[in-house]
């Protein structure tokens, strides 16, 4: 039996899956270095996350719109050296 949340139009299973995805994004987010001095490259993230480069690109895309309430944003180094989080706005 699937329970349905009428106010949001989603089943409890969908809600639980959404919660799990948010938890995964939070983990990936926390593993992006803070500050431009030591950005993480695609290669670094492929190794660290155990994902293909295509999967890493997809995760980074999701993280680019992710808002967990902290003051950091995801930056791709202009020189192409990698990714980092910053609160410099």
Secondary structure, 3 states (H helix, E strand, C coil): CCCEECCCCEEHHHHHHHHHHHHHHHHHHHCCCECHHHCECHHHHHHHHCCCHHHHHHHHHHHHCCCCCCCCEEEECCCCCCEEEECCC
